[in-house]
Amino acid sequence: MTTLTKQPPLRTEPQTVSQPQAAAVVPFHQPFVHPSSLVHPTPADVLDLQRLTGNRSVQRLLVLRDPNTTVLAPPTPLLSNAQVVRAISFYRSQPARYTPDIIKQIQAAVGTVPTGTITEVDVQAVAKKQTELNVNARPALKVDGMAGPRTLPSIFKIGLAKDDTLSSYTTESAKLWKDKTKTEPEIAKQLVDTLLNDRLAALDAPPVKFKIVHDLGDRGVFSPKDWELQLDDLQFQPGPKHDLKQTTSTIYHEGRHAEQNFKVAQMLAGKKRTVDQIIVETGINPDVAKKAVLKPLARGAMEAVIAEGWHDSLNSAAGREKEGRVSAELDAATKAREKAQKDFDADPSPANRAKLDQAKARRAKAVAEHDDLPHEFDAERLETRVEQEFDKAP
């Protein structure tokens, strides 16, 4: 099924031409036919075929009226027919989430006609958008035509993902690090207490608490239960972890997790969940849950749909099981790499080199799986943007 590009109306008035005219160009789209429509056509299938027939008729008329008209060959699609079928099924299998209004917003964002019904043209356009969004960004979106929990926040930037919000935070942070009258931990606290919390306040989200912890294991973590952002103290000491750019981006990364959790609570409040129900479902701080209930997200709004994707990743049984499994493997892979590095440093033999390479490959795979969790994927992309802009800050 496909919706072809609407052609311009036929000209009925004579036109005086003083210069030779270039041949008119009529785009041609190879029709996509869903296998099921060949046997059991639905009303939507019939409508798509009607549109296809109508557009082809216009093309033939154009050619008859102007012998210079040429028809372009179809561009090479990004997705195969099987991928198109899978992508269309992805949307159609979730009608409560991908409502006609949400589909229209996606179509408008990727430059197709906002009909509210997903077609091959739309999923190919989503795939094209995904390739565009991957330029200078990491982790990379999978180019599959599915605007899911990783792609939607990248297309529709909300909160801390907005360009102006992120850029101003990064620029002001870079300036603060140049203040030699304060220690680095003091400046880090200032980044959280003012720059980050001011931006969270603009989103109606409660300010996060801040703590520096010895040997945390990660550069930073965020606890929804305590509503607290923690940083590892080793990054403020001489050594491989001392990198002010990464500290700046880590704070923003963890701040995004705070925003994600608050949006999830607001989304649940929009579904008429009580404070107690939100706390049970998410484990979020009670005071934060109370504030979310006062500022619910409208059901069916794009922000609510984005929050649903984060909720699935953070709080569903499948999401929690996967995050626990992925985090355990990442921890084990990190320890294995550290041990292999020690062994190689003590004895740089070919055998130990092979073990070190294997341990590094295992950890790289674990990191990739961790960063592919939708809520982590989203925060990682913002972290990358902060680091890129930090290097350009005056």
Steps between C-alpha positions, in 0.01 A plus 500: 500500500636841417401863478663676208615859503213728397567646157442869417169583329492492120548844341195601296621842381739558209844612612736729310856373526795716400766249605514124438335312787662210678312174467242447770596228745245268651618285790410135490467286812515124487180380667525301820250218527443345841477119462172485692332742259546260211260250655289694751499870405393737775326838447840664558654279230227600255550870581874474445444329164254774402760764583762307304273472196406868519858618520606281211213636292623855566848397394370358171302819433806712561698298253223529238475879544876557495718267291808637680379356831727232640437250774773447756596150598420419863779585745676214673298439817675486836280214618430170331144382442528272804620788716212715378249229594660470843501877556136544399404211729690671783269802485179312429556256787498790751186701413461637853846656485531581130169677460412686178606824668842360597543354151417841351767666715756241390401545136529879527843467664638274226344696214217278381131580469340492849216256435507319835547165325848349473620391154816388325576861406489598868725223633755565225492868600549404866802293396639798311446718808682246714804515272497881523474490880801268516737761356753591773287320759552191709373249581362463150132443437417176324375589152181292498215743432360452849458817706527320832632591846846590368397685184206705633707698758758565228240640258288684755746669736344573836640646820876466540529371142406839352793660321491836680469338843792264441721763338454759773574240771820394323625851433436617857658184642819551300527852642449384859785249479737792438428644845823435692360633828295181549587134516376267227251325735362844591457589134336163429251570779433841348433339162235279659349750744466781248551411135333157507233563763400830340431314179309225680294768676402641160353154428311502834729218619624511863869589555733207551721462805874463450769288660860406424571137589833320537565220251145500362596271214342722234569862422146578612166345593150627565267353763125559435420378852730755668469753216875539523782535248831350611846545349811288555770697683779342291417733209612793712842350564804471271476189287319345202154592633575872526321654203290812557324461166382153599397623845291770334333253265448244778307754706274572204460127430386432857282811493325356196425187703331725757293657223411156358377377838294813559345480153409137566330600825315780318394257227360259760324791672340576164363145509339581837751306710508612863816606683522163674450312174775701330739430789430127485531486121820705472671512841526876462541742790158568664536878488584480131196279437279756674631778280451291187133446584456879505651526149371199302578446134201493267421147387599443140732802484843446342674562835282232658583251223872570545460453876323167441809377318720598794252341741519169313878512516526610864209336677341215306585147610679434172682833517622446854610144426696612196662794677604277791648240267679758285637689802629177658682406180646850468634482855646152443652602166659810654661295777620242248659771289675653803640161598616426147669840486684430828611160378625646173685783675676241718572266209448641146501157339305417180264286708425786741460740206239267351318483835507879532361546148225251576415677827487837325269362233272353766476832682438693178208269425365543853524880472314493168221288651476733799488810281225342288254500793253772389542725806879465487508544123320832536730628778813381316409699190465815711831424669666479159352835395623670819854369444498620139383847596735519799795481262360798306414711806687836519 
